[in-house]
Amino acid sequence: MKQRIITGVVAGVLFLGLCVLGGFGYPALIMLMALVGFYEFAKMSTGAPFRAEAWIGYLAVAYLTFPWQVWDLDFPIPPQHAIWLSLLLLLCATVLTKNEINIKQASLLFLGAVYVGLGFYYIAISRETPDGHGLFWTFLLLLSIWGSDAGAYFTGKAFGKNKLWPAISPNKTIEGAVGGILIAVVIALGFSLAAPELLDPLRAMLIGLAASVVGQMGDLIQSAYKRVYGIKDSGSILPGHGGILDRCDSWLAVFPFVHILFLLPY
């Protein structure tokens, strides 16, 4: 527990500190986290995170999360084109290696590149919203997600009786899930009260609801594919917490989702 607390405090101070400062440091950290996350995914799903075909995934993730915006640069080619090119390269690899790299491996690497690359891409651009209040929106989402996690945990401990999804995550309860939703909505409404000119109550409630419901699903998704491979954590880079994917599973689902629903400035 002591190690877990120390790691959490150090990692939290580093991440939030760079987020507040902005500039190059924060998007560079996001890019590094994305590359480590893809490494964890590739190692878990293929067992060979540094084989030649995996580097196609690393390149795709690096391209999507590279801090172009720091230098006011546009993507040389649109992200969707980069995603398709990575797919084409992986499919070509199955042909050129005469199925030594098979379609299953290619599919898993492509899935990982899209899941991790786009997830962290949306985390990065949330700090650089066109209205100039990216820090507000980033903190809104992070605190709503963290509040949902804490609310679900403590509500589940106190009142949890009915299992939410025992085949995937046996400790989660319906009561805990509801508690997490309520806490996330309250936190989001707090942001609305603090800055009504940026966030109206209805949108705040929608963001809080999305942060909790989609965030909890992101957590379950992570639990589901770890069960397939019979592992507890996706990695060990964060002592006491596991890997980057273990800590960011909710983020990777929530940040893209709220952008897709146009709940953040775009």
PyRosetta script that sets phi, psi and omega in degrees:
from pyrosetta import init, pose_from_sequence

init()
pose = pose_from_sequence("MKQRIITGVVAGVLFLGLCVLGGFGYPALIMLMALVGFYEFAKMSTGAPFRAEAWIGYLAVAYLTFPWQVWDLDFPIPPQHAIWLSLLLLLCATVLTKNEINIKQASLLFLGAVYVGLGFYYIAISRETPDGHGLFWTFLLLLSIWGSDAGAYFTGKAFGKNKLWPAISPNKTIEGAVGGILIAVVIALGFSLAAPELLDPLRAMLIGLAASVVGQMGDLIQSAYKRVYGIKDSGSILPGHGGILDRCDSWLAVFPFVHILFLLPY")
pose.set_psi(1, -41.4)
pose.set_omega(1, 179.7)
pose.set_phi(2, -59.6)
pose.set_psi(2, -45.5)
pose.set_omega(2, 178.8)
pose.set_phi(3, -62.2)
pose.set_psi(3, -40.2)
pose.set_omega(3, 179.9)
pose.set_phi(4, -62.6)
pose.set_psi(4, -42.3)
pose.set_omega(4, -179.9)
pose.set_phi(5, -66.3)
pose.set_psi(5, -45.7)
pose.set_omega(5, -179.3)
pose.set_phi(6, -60.9)
pose.set_psi(6, -47.0)
pose.set_omega(6, 179.1)
pose.set_phi(7, -60.6)
pose.set_psi(7, -44.3)
pose.set_omega(7, -179.2)
pose.set_phi(8, -62.1)
pose.set_psi(8, -42.3)
pose.set_omega(8, -179.1)
pose.set_phi(9, -67.4)
pose.set_psi(9, -47.0)
pose.set_omega(9, -178.6)
pose.set_phi(10, -63.5)
pose.set_psi(10, -47.6)
pose.set_omega(10, -179.3)
pose.set_phi(11, -64.7)
pose.set_psi(11, -40.3)
pose.set_omega(11, -180.0)
pose.set_phi(12, -64.9)
pose.set_psi(12, -44.1)
pose.set_omega(12, 178.9)
pose.set_phi(13, -63.1)
pose.set_psi(13, -43.2)
pose.set_omega(13, 179.2)
pose.set_phi(14, -62.8)
pose.set_psi(14, -49.4)
pose.set_omega(14, -177.0)
pose.set_phi(15, -64.8)
pose.set_psi(15, -51.5)
pose.set_omega(15, -177.1)
pose.set_phi(16, -68.3)
pose.set_psi(16, -34.2)
pose.set_omega(16, 177.9)
pose.set_phi(17, -63.3)
pose.set_psi(17, -46.2)
pose.set_omega(17, 178.5)
pose.set_phi(18, -67.6)
pose.set_psi(18, -33.5)
pose.set_omega(18, 177.5)
pose.set_phi(19, -63.5)
pose.set_psi(19, -43.0)
pose.set_omega(19, 179.4)
pose.set_phi(20, -66.2)
pose.set_psi(20, -43.1)
pose.set_omega(20, -177.9)
pose.set_phi(21, -68.2)
pose.set_psi(21, -34.1)
pose.set_omega(21, -178.6)
pose.set_phi(22, 68.4)
pose.set_psi(22, -147.0)
pose.set_omega(22, -179.1)
pose.set_phi(23, 69.2)
pose.set_psi(23, -147.3)
pose.set_omega(23, -175.1)
pose.set_phi(24, -80.2)
pose.set_psi(24, -32.0)
pose.set_omega(24, -170.9)
pose.set_phi(25, -60.2)
pose.set_psi(25, -44.0)
pose.set_omega(25, -176.3)
pose.set_phi(26, -66.5)
pose.set_psi(26, -53.7)
pose.set_omega(26, 178.6)
pose.set_phi(27, -63.0)
pose.set_psi(27, -30.0)
pose.set_omega(27, 176.2)
pose.set_phi(28, -65.1)
pose.set_psi(28, -40.3)
pose.set_omega(28, 176.8)
pose.set_phi(29, -64.4)
pose.set_psi(29, -41.6)
pose.set_omega(29, 178.5)
pose.set_phi(30, -60.3)
pose.set_psi(30, -43.6)
pose.set_omega(30, 179.0)
pose.set_phi(31, -61.9)
pose.set_psi(31, -42.9)
pose.set_omega(31, 178.4)
pose.set_phi(32, -63.3)
pose.set_psi(32, -44.2)
pose.set_omega(32, 177.9)
pose.set_phi(33, -60.8)
pose.set_psi(33, -39.2)
pose.set_omega(33, 179.7)
pose.set_phi(34, -64.3)
pose.set_psi(34, -43.4)
pose.set_omega(34, -179.7)
pose.set_phi(35, -65.7)
pose.set_psi(35, -40.4)
pose.set_omega(35, 176.6)
pose.set_phi(36, -65.8)
pose.set_psi(36, -40.3)
pose.set_omega(36, 178.2)
pose.set_phi(37, -61.2)
pose.set_psi(37, -41.6)
pose.set_omega(37, 178.3)
pose.set_phi(38, -67.3)
pose.set_psi(38, -37.5)
pose.set_omega(38, 175.2)
pose.set_phi(39, -56.8)
pose.set_psi(39, -46.1)
pose.set_omega(39, 179.8)
pose.set_phi(40, -61.6)
pose.set_psi(40, -42.6)
pose.set_omega(40, -179.2)
pose.set_phi(41, -65.3)
pose.set_psi(41, -45.5)
pose.set_omega(41, -178.5)
pose.set_phi(42, -65.4)
pose.set_psi(42, -39.5)
pose.set_omega(42, 178.6)
pose.set_phi(43, -65.5)
pose.set_psi(43, -42.8)
pose.set_omega(43, -178.2)
pose.set_phi(44, -67.4)
pose.set_psi(44, -42.0)
pose.set_omega(44, -171.7)
pose.set_phi(45, -89.8)
pose.set_psi(45, -29.5)
pose.set_omega(45, -177.7)
pose.set_phi(46, -118.1)
pose.set_psi(46, -18.2)
pose.set_omega(46, -178.0)
pose.set_phi(47, 75.2)
pose.set_psi(47, 1.9)
pose.set_omega(47, -177.4)
pose.set_phi(48, -139.0)
pose.set_psi(48, 76.4)
pose.set_omega(48, -173.2)
pose.set_phi(49, -72.2)
pose.set_psi(49, -9.2)
pose.set_omega(49, -178.2)
pose.set_phi(50, -120.4)
pose.set_psi(50, 14.3)
pose.set_omega(50, 173.3)
pose.set_phi(51, -69.1)
pose.set_psi(51, 162.5)
pose.set_omega(51, -172.6)
pose.set_phi(52, -54.7)
pose.set_psi(52, -42.8)
pose.set_omega(52, -176.2)
pose.set_phi(53, -67.4)
pose.set_psi(53, -28.1)
pose.set_omega(53, 179.0)
pose.set_phi(54, -65.8)
pose.set_psi(54, -28.0)
pose.set_omega(54, -178.5)
pose.set_phi(55, -67.3)
pose.set_psi(55, -23.2)
pose.set_omega(55, 172.8)
pose.set_phi(56, -62.0)
pose.set_psi(56, -41.5)
pose.set_omega(56, 177.4)
pose.set_phi(57, -65.9)
pose.set_psi(57, -43.8)
pose.set_omega(57, 177.9)
pose.set_phi(58, -59.0)
pose.set_psi(58, -42.6)
pose.set_omega(58, 180.0)
pose.set_phi(59, -63.5)
pose.set_psi(59, -41.1)
pose.set_omega(59, 179.0)
pose.set_phi(60, -64.0)
pose.set_psi(60, -44.7)
pose.set_omega(60, 179.8)
pose.set_phi(61, -64.1)
pose.set_psi(61, -44.3)
pose.set_omega(61, 179.4)
pose.set_phi(62, -62.2)
pose.set_psi(62, -40.3)
pose.set_omega(62, 179.8)
pose.set_phi(63, -64.5)
pose.set_psi(63, -43.8)
pose.set_omega(63, -177.6)
pose.set_phi(64, -68.0)
pose.set_psi(64, -31.9)
pose.set_omega(64, -174.1)
pose.set_phi(65, -105.6)
pose.set_psi(65, -0.2)
pose.set_omega(65, 178.3)
pose.set_phi(66, -60.5)
pose.set_psi(66, 136.9)
pose.set_omega(66, -175.0)
pose.set_phi(67, -76.5)
pose.set_psi(67, 63.0)
pose.set_omega(67, 178.2)
pose.set_phi(68, -56.7)
pose.set_psi(68, -37.8)
pose.set_omega(68, -172.5)
pose.set_phi(69, -65.5)
pose.set_psi(69, -23.5)
pose.set_omega(69, -179.9)
pose.set_phi(70, -61.7)
pose.set_psi(70, -33.2)
pose.set_omega(70, 178.8)
pose.set_phi(71, -102.7)
pose.set_psi(71, 17.5)
pose.set_omega(71, 179.9)
pose.set_phi(72, 54.7)
pose.set_psi(72, 41.7)
pose.set_omega(72, 179.9)
pose.set_phi(73, -106.5)
pose.set_psi(73, 145.2)
pose.set_omega(73, 171.2)
pose.set_phi(74, -87.3)
pose.set_psi(74, 158.6)
pose.set_omega(74, 173.2)
pose.set_phi(75, -56.9)
pose.set_psi(75, 132.8)
pose.set_omega(75, 175.8)
pose.set_phi(76, -54.9)
pose.set_psi(76, -39.6)
pose.set_omega(76, 170.4)
pose.set_phi(77, -131.6)
pose.set_psi(77, 148.8)
pose.set_omega(77, -177.0)
pose.set_phi(78, -58.2)
pose.set_psi(78, 149.1)
pose.set_omega(78, -178.9)
pose.set_phi(79, -54.3)
pose.set_psi(79, -39.7)
pose.set_omega(79, -178.6)
pose.set_phi(80, -64.9)
pose.set_psi(80, -31.0)
pose.set_omega(80, 176.9)
pose.set_phi(81, -70.1)
pose.set_psi(81, -40.0)
pose.set_omega(81, 178.2)
pose.set_phi(82, -63.6)
pose.set_psi(82, -38.2)
pose.set_omega(82, 178.3)
pose.set_phi(83, -63.8)
pose.set_psi(83, -44.6)
pose.set_omega(83, -179.7)
pose.set_phi(84, -65.7)
pose.set_psi(84, -38.8)
pose.set_omega(84, 179.4)
pose.set_phi(85, -64.2)
pose.set_psi(85, -38.5)
pose.set_omega(85, 177.2)
pose.set_phi(86, -65.2)
pose.set_psi(86, -37.1)
pose.set_omega(86, 175.7)
pose.set_phi(87, -62.9)
pose.set_psi(87, -45.7)
pose.set_omega(87, 179.9)
pose.set_phi(88, -60.9)
pose.set_psi(88, -43.2)
pose.set_omega(88, -179.9)
pose.set_phi(89, -62.9)
pose.set_psi(89, -41.4)
pose.set_omega(89, 179.1)
pose.set_phi(90, -66.3)
pose.set_psi(90, -39.3)
pose.set_omega(90, 177.6)
pose.set_phi(91, -67.6)
pose.set_psi(91, -38.4)
pose.set_omega(91, 176.6)
pose.set_phi(92, -62.7)
pose.set_psi(92, -35.1)
pose.set_omega(92, 179.6)
pose.set_phi(93, -61.8)
pose.set_psi(93, -34.1)
pose.set_omega(93, 178.6)
pose.set_phi(94, -65.8)
pose.set_psi(94, -34.2)
pose.set_omega(94, 179.6)
pose.set_phi(95, -75.3)
pose.set_psi(95, -49.2)
pose.set_omega(95, -174.3)
pose.set_phi(96, -66.1)
pose.set_psi(96, -27.8)
pose.set_omega(96, 178.6)
pose.set_phi(97, -95.9)
pose.set_psi(97, 6.7)
pose.set_omega(97, -179.1)
pose.set_phi(98, 53.6)
pose.set_psi(98, 46.6)
pose.set_omega(98, 177.4)
pose.set_phi(99, 68.7)
pose.set_psi(99, 15.0)
pose.set_omega(99, 168.2)
pose.set_phi(100, -63.5)
pose.set_psi(100, -39.9)
pose.set_omega(100, 164.8)
pose.set_phi(101, -96.0)
pose.set_psi(101, 110.8)
pose.set_omega(101, -173.9)
pose.set_phi(102, -95.1)
pose.set_psi(102, 174.4)
pose.set_omega(102, -174.9)
pose.set_phi(103, -64.1)
pose.set_psi(103, -30.9)
pose.set_omega(103, 178.6)
pose.set_phi(104, -65.3)
pose.set_psi(104, -45.6)
pose.set_omega(104, 179.0)
pose.set_phi(105, -64.3)
pose.set_psi(105, -44.5)
pose.set_omega(105, 179.1)
pose.set_phi(106, -60.4)
pose.set_psi(106, -42.0)
pose.set_omega(106, -178.9)
pose.set_phi(107, -64.0)
pose.set_psi(107, -43.0)
pose.set_omega(107, -179.5)
pose.set_phi(108, -65.3)
pose.set_psi(108, -41.6)
pose.set_omega(108, 179.5)
pose.set_phi(109, -66.3)
pose.set_psi(109, -38.8)
pose.set_omega(109, 177.9)
pose.set_phi(110, -66.1)
pose.set_psi(110, -43.4)
pose.set_omega(110, 176.8)
pose.set_phi(111, -57.2)
pose.set_psi(111, -45.6)
pose.set_omega(111, -179.2)
pose.set_phi(112, -63.8)
pose.set_psi(112, -40.7)
pose.set_omega(112, -179.2)
pose.set_phi(113, -64.4)
pose.set_psi(113, -41.5)
pose.set_omega(113, -179.8)
pose.set_phi(114, -71.1)
pose.set_psi(114, -47.4)
pose.set_omega(114, -178.6)
pose.set_phi(115, -59.4)
pose.set_psi(115, -51.1)
pose.set_omega(115, -176.9)
pose.set_phi(116, -78.3)
pose.set_psi(116, -47.4)
pose.set_omega(116, -175.8)
pose.set_phi(117, -62.2)
pose.set_psi(117, -50.8)
pose.set_omega(117, -179.7)
pose.set_phi(118, -69.3)
pose.set_psi(118, -36.1)
pose.set_omega(118, 178.4)
pose.set_phi(119, -58.5)
pose.set_psi(119, -50.8)
pose.set_omega(119, -179.7)
pose.set_phi(120, -73.3)
pose.set_psi(120, -27.6)
pose.set_omega(120, 174.1)
pose.set_phi(121, -58.7)
pose.set_psi(121, -46.9)
pose.set_omega(121, -179.6)
pose.set_phi(122, -70.0)
pose.set_psi(122, -31.3)
pose.set_omega(122, 174.6)
pose.set_phi(123, -63.2)
pose.set_psi(123, -43.5)
pose.set_omega(123, -178.6)
pose.set_phi(124, -65.5)
pose.set_psi(124, -46.5)
pose.set_omega(124, -174.7)
pose.set_phi(125, -73.7)
pose.set_psi(125, -17.1)
pose.set_omega(125, 176.6)
pose.set_phi(126, -65.2)
pose.set_psi(126, -25.3)
pose.set_omega(126, 178.0)
pose.set_phi(127, -79.3)
pose.set_psi(127, -12.5)
pose.set_omega(127, -175.6)
pose.set_phi(128, -123.0)
pose.set_psi(128, 44.9)
pose.set_omega(128, -178.6)
pose.set_phi(129, -66.7)
pose.set_psi(129, 149.9)
pose.set_omega(129, -175.5)
pose.set_phi(130, -60.5)
pose.set_psi(130, -23.2)
pose.set_omega(130, -178.0)
pose.set_phi(131, -80.1)
pose.set_psi(131, -3.6)
pose.set_omega(131, 179.0)
pose.set_phi(132, 80.6)
pose.set_psi(132, 8.9)
pose.set_omega(132, -178.8)
pose.set_phi(133, -117.4)
pose.set_psi(133, 38.4)
pose.set_omega(133, -177.5)
pose.set_phi(134, -60.5)
pose.set_psi(134, -33.0)
pose.set_omega(134, 178.7)
pose.set_phi(135, -63.6)
pose.set_psi(135, -41.4)
pose.set_omega(135, 177.7)
pose.set_phi(136, -59.0)
pose.set_psi(136, -48.1)
pose.set_omega(136, -176.4)
pose.set_phi(137, -69.2)
pose.set_psi(137, -37.9)
pose.set_omega(137, 178.9)
pose.set_phi(138, -64.8)
pose.set_psi(138, -45.9)
pose.set_omega(138, 179.1)
pose.set_phi(139, -66.3)
pose.set_psi(139, -36.2)
pose.set_omega(139, 176.7)
pose.set_phi(140, -57.4)
pose.set_psi(140, -48.3)
pose.set_omega(140, -178.0)
pose.set_phi(141, -69.2)
pose.set_psi(141, -45.0)
pose.set_omega(141, -178.2)
pose.set_phi(142, -62.9)
pose.set_psi(142, -46.4)
pose.set_omega(142, -178.0)
pose.set_phi(143, -69.1)
pose.set_psi(143, -32.7)
pose.set_omega(143, 175.6)
pose.set_phi(144, -66.2)
pose.set_psi(144, -41.8)
pose.set_omega(144, 178.0)
pose.set_phi(145, -65.1)
pose.set_psi(145, -49.3)
pose.set_omega(145, -179.4)
pose.set_phi(146, -64.1)
pose.set_psi(146, -39.0)
pose.set_omega(146, 177.2)
pose.set_phi(147, -63.5)
pose.set_psi(147, -39.4)
pose.set_omega(147, 177.0)
pose.set_phi(148, -62.4)
pose.set_psi(148, -44.4)
pose.set_omega(148, 179.0)
pose.set_phi(149, -60.1)
pose.set_psi(149, -48.4)
pose.set_omega(149, -178.4)
pose.set_phi(150, -66.4)
pose.set_psi(150, -41.9)
pose.set_omega(150, 179.7)
pose.set_phi(151, -63.3)
pose.set_psi(151, -41.7)
pose.set_omega(151, 179.4)
pose.set_phi(152, -65.1)
pose.set_psi(152, -40.0)
pose.set_omega(152, -178.2)
pose.set_phi(153, -65.4)
pose.set_psi(153, -52.8)
pose.set_omega(153, -174.2)
pose.set_phi(154, -73.1)
pose.set_psi(154, -36.1)
pose.set_omega(154, 176.3)
pose.set_phi(155, -66.3)
pose.set_psi(155, -41.2)
pose.set_omega(155, 177.9)
pose.set_phi(156, -62.6)
pose.set_psi(156, -41.6)
pose.set_omega(156, 178.4)
pose.set_phi(157, -62.9)
pose.set_psi(157, -39.7)
pose.set_omega(157, -174.8)
pose.set_phi(158, -82.1)
pose.set_psi(158, -39.0)
pose.set_omega(158, -171.0)
pose.set_phi(159, -126.4)
pose.set_psi(159, -4.5)
pose.set_omega(159, -173.2)
pose.set_phi(160, -64.9)
pose.set_psi(160, 123.8)
pose.set_omega(160, 176.7)
pose.set_phi(161, -130.7)
pose.set_psi(161, -33.7)
pose.set_omega(161, -175.9)
pose.set_phi(162, -103.4)
pose.set_psi(162, 122.3)
pose.set_omega(162, -177.1)
pose.set_phi(163, -67.3)
pose.set_psi(163, 139.0)
pose.set_omega(163, -179.7)
pose.set_phi(164, -79.2)
pose.set_psi(164, -51.8)
pose.set_omega(164, -177.9)
pose.set_phi(165, -154.4)
pose.set_psi(165, 72.3)
pose.set_omega(165, -170.3)
pose.set_phi(166, -60.0)
pose.set_psi(166, -28.8)
pose.set_omega(166, -179.5)
pose.set_phi(167, -68.6)
pose.set_psi(167, -23.2)
pose.set_omega(167, -177.9)
pose.set_phi(168, -105.4)
pose.set_psi(168, -47.9)
pose.set_omega(168, -177.7)
pose.set_phi(169, -140.3)
pose.set_psi(169, 92.1)
pose.set_omega(169, -170.0)
pose.set_phi(170, -65.2)
pose.set_psi(170, -17.4)
pose.set_omega(170, -176.4)
pose.set_phi(171, -90.6)
pose.set_psi(171, -12.9)
pose.set_omega(171, -177.2)
pose.set_phi(172, -82.8)
pose.set_psi(172, 142.2)
pose.set_omega(172, -178.4)
pose.set_phi(173, -124.4)
pose.set_psi(173, 159.4)
pose.set_omega(173, 176.9)
pose.set_phi(174, -63.7)
pose.set_psi(174, -41.1)
pose.set_omega(174, 179.4)
pose.set_phi(175, -61.3)
pose.set_psi(175, -40.7)
pose.set_omega(175, 178.0)
pose.set_phi(176, -64.3)
pose.set_psi(176, -41.7)
pose.set_omega(176, 179.0)
pose.set_phi(177, -60.7)
pose.set_psi(177, -43.2)
pose.set_omega(177, 179.4)
pose.set_phi(178, -65.0)
pose.set_psi(178, -42.1)
pose.set_omega(178, 177.6)
pose.set_phi(179, -60.8)
pose.set_psi(179, -39.8)
pose.set_omega(179, 178.1)
pose.set_phi(180, -63.3)
pose.set_psi(180, -40.5)
pose.set_omega(180, 178.8)
pose.set_phi(181, -62.7)
pose.set_psi(181, -46.4)
pose.set_omega(181, -178.1)
pose.set_phi(182, -61.9)
pose.set_psi(182, -43.1)
pose.set_omega(182, -179.3)
pose.set_phi(183, -65.4)
pose.set_psi(183, -42.1)
pose.set_omega(183, 179.9)
pose.set_phi(184, -63.1)
pose.set_psi(184, -41.7)
pose.set_omega(184, 179.1)
pose.set_phi(185, -65.3)
pose.set_psi(185, -41.1)
pose.set_omega(185, 178.4)
pose.set_phi(186, -62.4)
pose.set_psi(186, -43.3)
pose.set_omega(186, 179.2)
pose.set_phi(187, -62.1)
pose.set_psi(187, -45.5)
pose.set_omega(187, 180.0)
pose.set_phi(188, -62.9)
pose.set_psi(188, -39.5)
pose.set_omega(188, 177.1)
pose.set_phi(189, -65.0)
pose.set_psi(189, -32.5)
pose.set_omega(189, 175.2)
pose.set_phi(190, -62.1)
pose.set_psi(190, -40.4)
pose.set_omega(190, 176.1)
pose.set_phi(191, -64.4)
pose.set_psi(191, -37.3)
pose.set_omega(191, 178.4)
pose.set_phi(192, -64.6)
pose.set_psi(192, -41.0)
pose.set_omega(192, 178.0)
pose.set_phi(193, -66.5)
pose.set_psi(193, -35.5)
pose.set_omega(193, -178.8)
pose.set_phi(194, -73.5)
pose.set_psi(194, -31.5)
pose.set_omega(194, -177.4)
pose.set_phi(195, -141.3)
pose.set_psi(195, 69.7)
pose.set_omega(195, -177.3)
pose.set_phi(196, -62.9)
pose.set_psi(196, -23.5)
pose.set_omega(196, 178.7)
pose.set_phi(197, -71.9)
pose.set_psi(197, -18.8)
pose.set_omega(197, 179.0)
pose.set_phi(198, -101.0)
pose.set_psi(198, -32.0)
pose.set_omega(198, -170.0)
pose.set_phi(199, -141.4)
pose.set_psi(199, 116.1)
pose.set_omega(199, 176.8)
pose.set_phi(200, -84.3)
pose.set_psi(200, 159.2)
pose.set_omega(200, -174.8)
pose.set_phi(201, -58.1)
pose.set_psi(201, -38.6)
pose.set_omega(201, -178.7)
pose.set_phi(202, -64.3)
pose.set_psi(202, -46.9)
pose.set_omega(202, 179.7)
pose.set_phi(203, -66.3)
pose.set_psi(203, -35.2)
pose.set_omega(203, 177.1)
pose.set_phi(204, -59.7)
pose.set_psi(204, -45.6)
pose.set_omega(204, 179.5)
pose.set_phi(205, -62.9)
pose.set_psi(205, -39.9)
pose.set_omega(205, 178.8)
pose.set_phi(206, -65.4)
pose.set_psi(206, -40.4)
pose.set_omega(206, 179.6)
pose.set_phi(207, -67.3)
pose.set_psi(207, -43.6)
pose.set_omega(207, 177.7)
pose.set_phi(208, -61.8)
pose.set_psi(208, -41.6)
pose.set_omega(208, 177.9)
pose.set_phi(209, -63.5)
pose.set_psi(209, -44.8)
pose.set_omega(209, 179.3)
pose.set_phi(210, -64.3)
pose.set_psi(210, -43.3)
pose.set_omega(210, -178.4)
pose.set_phi(211, -59.6)
pose.set_psi(211, -37.7)
pose.set_omega(211, -177.4)
pose.set_phi(212, -81.6)
pose.set_psi(212, -52.4)
pose.set_omega(212, -175.6)
pose.set_phi(213, -66.2)
pose.set_psi(213, -49.9)
pose.set_omega(213, -179.2)
pose.set_phi(214, -70.3)
pose.set_psi(214, -35.0)
pose.set_omega(214, 177.1)
pose.set_phi(215, -63.5)
pose.set_psi(215, -42.4)
pose.set_omega(215, 177.9)
pose.set_phi(216, -66.5)
pose.set_psi(216, -34.7)
pose.set_omega(216, 175.8)
pose.set_phi(217, -66.7)
pose.set_psi(217, -39.2)
pose.set_omega(217, 176.7)
pose.set_phi(218, -59.3)
pose.set_psi(218, -39.0)
pose.set_omega(218, 176.9)
pose.set_phi(219, -64.1)
pose.set_psi(219, -43.3)
pose.set_omega(219, 179.5)
pose.set_phi(220, -67.0)
pose.set_psi(220, -36.3)
pose.set_omega(220, 177.3)
pose.set_phi(221, -60.5)
pose.set_psi(221, -45.9)
pose.set_omega(221, 178.5)
pose.set_phi(222, -60.8)
pose.set_psi(222, -44.3)
pose.set_omega(222, 179.4)
pose.set_phi(223, -62.5)
pose.set_psi(223, -38.5)
pose.set_omega(223, -177.2)
pose.set_phi(224, -63.6)
pose.set_psi(224, -47.9)
pose.set_omega(224, -176.0)
pose.set_phi(225, -79.1)
pose.set_psi(225, -20.9)
pose.set_omega(225, 172.6)
pose.set_phi(226, -69.7)
pose.set_psi(226, -33.4)
pose.set_omega(226, 177.3)
pose.set_phi(227, -64.9)
pose.set_psi(227, -35.0)
pose.set_omega(227, 178.3)
pose.set_phi(228, -58.8)
pose.set_psi(228, -38.4)
pose.set_omega(228, -176.6)
pose.set_phi(229, -98.5)
pose.set_psi(229, 2.1)
pose.set_omega(229, 174.9)
pose.set_phi(230, 65.1)
pose.set_psi(230, 38.2)
pose.set_omega(230, -179.8)
pose.set_phi(231, -121.9)
pose.set_psi(231, 156.0)
pose.set_omega(231, -179.7)
pose.set_phi(232, -88.6)
pose.set_psi(232, -41.8)
pose.set_omega(232, -177.8)
pose.set_phi(233, -127.2)
pose.set_psi(233, 152.5)
pose.set_omega(233, 179.1)
pose.set_phi(234, -77.0)
pose.set_psi(234, -20.4)
pose.set_omega(234, -179.4)
pose.set_phi(235, -165.7)
pose.set_psi(235, -169.6)
pose.set_omega(235, -177.2)
pose.set_phi(236, -138.1)
pose.set_psi(236, 18.4)
pose.set_omega(236, -176.0)
pose.set_phi(237, -68.2)
pose.set_psi(237, -23.5)
pose.set_omega(237, 179.6)
pose.set_phi(238, -113.4)
pose.set_psi(238, 93.5)
pose.set_omega(238, -176.6)
pose.set_phi(239, -52.0)
pose.set_psi(239, 128.3)
pose.set_omega(239, -179.5)
pose.set_phi(240, 86.4)
pose.set_psi(240, -12.2)
pose.set_omega(240, -178.2)
pose.set_phi(241, -121.1)
pose.set_psi(241, -17.2)
pose.set_omega(241, -177.7)
pose.set_phi(242, 96.8)
pose.set_psi(242, -136.7)
pose.set_omega(242, -176.0)
pose.set_phi(243, -106.2)
pose.set_psi(243, -179.1)
pose.set_omega(243, 178.0)
pose.set_phi(244, -60.8)
pose.set_psi(244, -42.8)
pose.set_omega(244, -179.2)
pose.set_phi(245, -66.6)
pose.set_psi(245, -31.4)
pose.set_omega(245, 176.6)
pose.set_phi(246, -64.3)
pose.set_psi(246, -37.8)
pose.set_omega(246, -176.8)
pose.set_phi(247, -84.9)
pose.set_psi(247, -24.3)
pose.set_omega(247, -172.6)
pose.set_phi(248, -112.6)
pose.set_psi(248, 13.5)
pose.set_omega(248, -175.2)
pose.set_phi(249, -59.6)
pose.set_psi(249, -41.5)
pose.set_omega(249, 178.8)
pose.set_phi(250, -70.3)
pose.set_psi(250, -39.2)
pose.set_omega(250, -179.7)
pose.set_phi(251, -58.6)
pose.set_psi(251, -42.9)
pose.set_omega(251, -175.0)
pose.set_phi(252, -65.5)
pose.set_psi(252, -20.2)
pose.set_omega(252, 176.6)
pose.set_phi(253, -94.4)
pose.set_psi(253, -41.2)
pose.set_omega(253, -172.2)
pose.set_phi(254, -73.3)
pose.set_psi(254, -49.2)
pose.set_omega(254, -174.3)
pose.set_phi(255, -59.2)
pose.set_psi(255, -48.1)
pose.set_omega(255, 175.9)
pose.set_phi(256, -62.1)
pose.set_psi(256, -38.5)
pose.set_omega(256, -174.8)
pose.set_phi(257, -62.1)
pose.set_psi(257, -46.0)
pose.set_omega(257, -177.4)
pose.set_phi(258, -69.0)
pose.set_psi(258, -28.8)
pose.set_omega(258, 175.5)
pose.set_phi(259, -71.3)
pose.set_psi(259, -40.8)
pose.set_omega(259, -179.6)
pose.set_phi(260, -62.7)
pose.set_psi(260, -35.4)
pose.set_omega(260, 178.5)
pose.set_phi(261, -84.3)
pose.set_psi(261, 3.9)
pose.set_omega(261, -180.0)
pose.set_phi(262, 57.7)
pose.set_psi(262, 36.3)
pose.set_omega(262, 177.9)
pose.set_phi(263, -84.4)
pose.set_psi(263, -13.8)
pose.set_omega(263, 175.2)
pose.set_phi(264, -113.7)
pose.set_psi(264, 155.9)
pose.set_omega(264, 177.2)
pose.set_phi(265, -57.9)
pose.set_psi(265, 143.9)
pose.set_omega(265, -177.7)
pose.set_phi(266, -140.5)
pose.dump_pdb("model.pdb")
